[in-house]
Amino acid sequence: MKRISVWFVLGYILLGCGRLITPTVEPITKVETVVPTETIAPSATPQPTSTPRKATPFASPTPTITPTPIIYSVQSGDTLLKIAIQFDRSTEAIQEANGIVDPRFLQIGQRLIIPPKEDSDELPTPTPTPPPLEVTSINFRKSPQGILWFLGTVKNPGDEFLTGVVIEASLFDRKGILLSREAAFTQLDVIEPGKTAPFAILFDTPPSDFAQYQVTAVAGVPLSEQARYYFELETFDLRGSAVGLATFLISGQLRNWGTEDVETIRLVAVAYDQEDRVLAQRQAELAVTLLRAGSTTPFEIELNVPHGRVDRYEVLAQGLRVE
């Protein structure tokens, strides 16, 4: 059955409407090699004191609040998710308190009400069973500018289309003390049943030293029946080759095999090493703005891979049904 919806913009644009659910993820393997991604210039391998290992989660400090709501002014780089994490609230609570219809379009200087926490004496509100999500293919990279990328993929092993999927990564020292925590949407707005989507979490001021990490899928909701997302797209005739010392070029064809026209098509290329870790990933828009039913169009995507060898690659596609 074809499923369709409104775009969620990745990367630095966060949470759409819907109830946040905390899925359970499988344990993540150790990170042994740090490799840069396409979007950042070639970089040196990060050097933690030891190979980072999966950490037991530790509670992080939260702001002290009073019974009256806090008024917060949106700063440059803020997202609804970051604000929610900062004040230990749910994004849904902040959204409802401020009447936010689309949290992707917060404005710098916008004043938000941070509602008080619920009375601890009240009975807890039952939470729905979270959808299953599996985080895999973890890799780190650090740039000469000092920023750190936390890369990986998320698999949806269930039978529902999931959207609004947010991945959170935490870095700890040897004693398990939280050093830094960041989160991001997946590179595709929707993860189809049985399929995966890549993610890239940015630590713009990472700790200089960390020994452990924890990665968790903290949000994900079933796709609405009224969604405009269009999935009748397939990539084929894929060809990949190294160009020079640091570029991997992927070319191919994209076909709209469905019966409706599609627009706002997003392509995401992902390259993996022999250990199935994400080496590089990149989002790209097609040159065409509309692809008719039954039509095909060529594409080329360049990935920056200054270190490591590409063992396999894939190109994923989603679009919006033309209304």
N, C-alpha and C positions, 0 to 999 in steps of 0.2 A: 504494500500500500504506500503510495507516494505521500511524503510529509513535507510541509512547506512552512516558513516563518520570517520574522523581522531579523535583520542582521544584528548580531552583537559584534562590536568592533574589538579586536584583540589588543593584546599586548599591554597598552597603557590606558585603555579605555575599559572600565570595569562595570560591574554587575547590572544585569537587567532585572526586570520585575520578577517576582516569584519567591517562594519560600526557600530559604537556604537549608540544605540537608547535609549532614555530616556522614559521608560514606566511609566504609571500612576498606582499607587497601591492603594489599599483600606486602610482606616485608620487601625492602629494597636492598639490592646487592651493594657491596662496597664499591667505592669509586677509586680506581687505581690510576687513571690517566686523565689529564685535563686537556681539552682540545677546544680551540676557538670556534665560534660560529660564523656564518656568512656575514652577518650585519656589522661585525666589529673587525677592526684591523688585526692583523696577525699579532699574537701576544705570547708572552712567556708563560710557561706552565706554572700554575699556582703552587706554592710550597707550604702547605700546612705542616705542623710539627710531625704528623704521622698521617698515614692514609685515612681519610675520613671514614667513619663507620656509622651505621644506623644508631641513633640515640633513643633512649627511653624518654618519652616526652616529659618535660618539666613545666610546671605552672609558671607563667610569666607575670611580672608585676603589672598591676592595672592602676589607672588613675583613681585618686580618692574623690568621691563625689558626695554631694549633699542631696537631700530629698528633692530640691528644685532642679529643673533641667539646666544643663550647661549650654551656653551659646558659643558655638565654634565658628570661626571665620575660615573659609576654604582657602588653602594656600596653593601656590604653584606646585604641580605634581601630585596633588591630592586626588584620591579616588574614593568612592563610597566605601569600598572594601578596606582601604588603608585607614580611613577614619573609624570604621567599625572596630578594626583590630586595635587601634590606639586607645579607644575608650571601652573596650571589652563589651561591645554591644553587638546585636545582630544588625545586618544591613537592613533587614525588613523593618525593625523597630525604628531606625533612623529615617527610612523612607516614609513610613506611615506618619511619623511625628512631623515631617516637613512637607507632606503632600507631593513627594517627588514622583513624577510619572516615569521619567527616563533618567536613571542615575548616570548615564554616560555623558551627560552634558552639564556637569557642575561648573560653576563660574568662579573664578578667582575673586575673593572678597565676599562671596555668598555666605550669609549667616545661617547656620544650621542649628536646630535644637537637638541636643544630645539628651534623650529622655533618661530619667532615673531607671536604675535596675528595678526589676519586679521585686516586691516585698518577699523576703526570704521565708516568711511565715506562710505564704500562700502555697497551695498545692502546685507542683510543677505542671506546666502544660505538656500533655503527651506529644511526643514528636513522631512523625511518620518513619517507617523503616527506610533508611537511606538506600539509594540505588547502589549496586556494586560497581566499583571502579578499581582498576588495577594500574598502578603507576610502574612503568618499566623503562629500560634503556637510558638510565640516568648517566649524566656526564656533567663535568664542570669545565669552565674556561674563564681565564682572567686576562684582561687586556693591559697593555702598557700604561693606560690611563688609570688603572687601578680598579675598574669595575669588574664584577664577577657575574657570569651567566650560569644559571642552573638549568640544564636541559634535560628533556625526557619526553616520554609519550604516555598517554592515558588510554587504556582499553575499556570499552563498554561491553562486558560479557553478558549483559542482560538482554531482554527482548523489547525494551522501550528506547525510543529516540530521546537522548538527554541533551539539555542545553544549559547555558549558564554555569558550565563546569569551571570551577576555580581550584587551582593547585597552590598549596602553601608550603614553603620550604623554610626550615629553621636551622640555624647553625649554632653549635654548642662548643664549649671548650672541653678539656679532658675531664673536668669535674662535673660535666653536665649542666653548666651554667649557660643560659641562653645569651648568645652574643648578638644575633640579628635574625629578623624574620621578615619575609616578603611573600607576596602572592601575585598570581596572574591568571587570566583566562587562558584557555587552550587556543591554539592558532585557528581552529575552526569553531564556529559558533555552535555546531551541533555534532554530537558523536553518534553515529548510527549503530544499531545493535551489532555486536560482534566486530566492530571496527575500532581503530585507534585515531587519536589526534595528538599532534605534538604540542609542547608548551615550552616557553622560555621565560624564566623568572630572573629579573634583574636586581642585583644588589649593587646600587650605585656607590655606596660607601661601606663595603664589606669589612668584616674584622680582618686584621692582618694575620691572624692565626686562628684556626679552628680545627677540631679533631673529630667531631661527630656531626651528623646531620639527621633531620627528620623531614620526610616529605609526605603530605597528606592531601587527599581530595576533600576540600572543605565545603564544596557546594556543587549542586547538580539537581536539576528538576526535569520532569518529563516535558517534552515539547508539546506546546498547545496545538489543538486541532485547527486553530485559525492561522497558524503560522504560514508564511510565504516561502519558506525555504524549499529549494528545488534540488533533488538528488539524482535525477535521471541524467547524470553526466559521467562520462568515462574517459580516462586517458589511455592512449594506446600508441604503438609504434615508438616507445620510449627508447632513447639512446643517450648514454652518458659517457663522457670522456674527460680526462684530465687535460687542461689547457695551461701550459706553463707550469710554474712551480706551486701555485696556490689556488688555482681556479678549477672547478669541476663544472662542466657545462652539460645541462640536461635539455634535450629537445624532444618534441613529440607532437601528438595531435590530441585535441579535445573534441569529443563528440557529444552532442545533445541527442540522446536516443529516445527521449520522451516525446510527448505529443503537444507540449506547450513551449512557448518562447521563454528564454531565461536571460536575466540581466544581472549586473553587479556580481560577476563571477569572480571568485577568489581561488587562486591556485596556491598550494603550499607544497614546496619541495623539501624532502627530508633525506639526508644521507646518513648511512650507518657504517660503523667499522666492523671488523670480523667478530668482535665480541657483542655485536648488536647494540652498541651504544650510539646515541645521536652524535654524529660528527659535526653536522651543520644543518641549518634549516632556513628557509626564506619564504616569505609571503610575496606574491606577485599578482598584479592585475593583468588580465588579458588586454590586448590592444583593442579588441572589439568591445563595444558596450552592450551589444545584444546578440544572442546566438539563437537563430531560429530552430524550431523543432526539426530534427533530422539532419542538421548541418554540422560541419566540423570546422575547426580552425587550428592553425599551427601555433606553437609557443616555444620559447627558449627561456631558461632560467639559469643564471650563474650562481654557483655557491662558492664561497671563499673557504678553502680547506688548506690552510698553510701547514698543518701537521696532521699526520694520520693518513690512512689509505681507505678510500671508499670501497666497501665490500658489496653493498647493495643500496638502492635508492628507490624512492617512490614519489609520485606527484598526486596530491589529493585535490578534489575540486568540489565546491558548493556554489550555489547561486540563488537568486530570488526569482520566483515566477513573475512574469510580466502581468500586471493587472489590466 
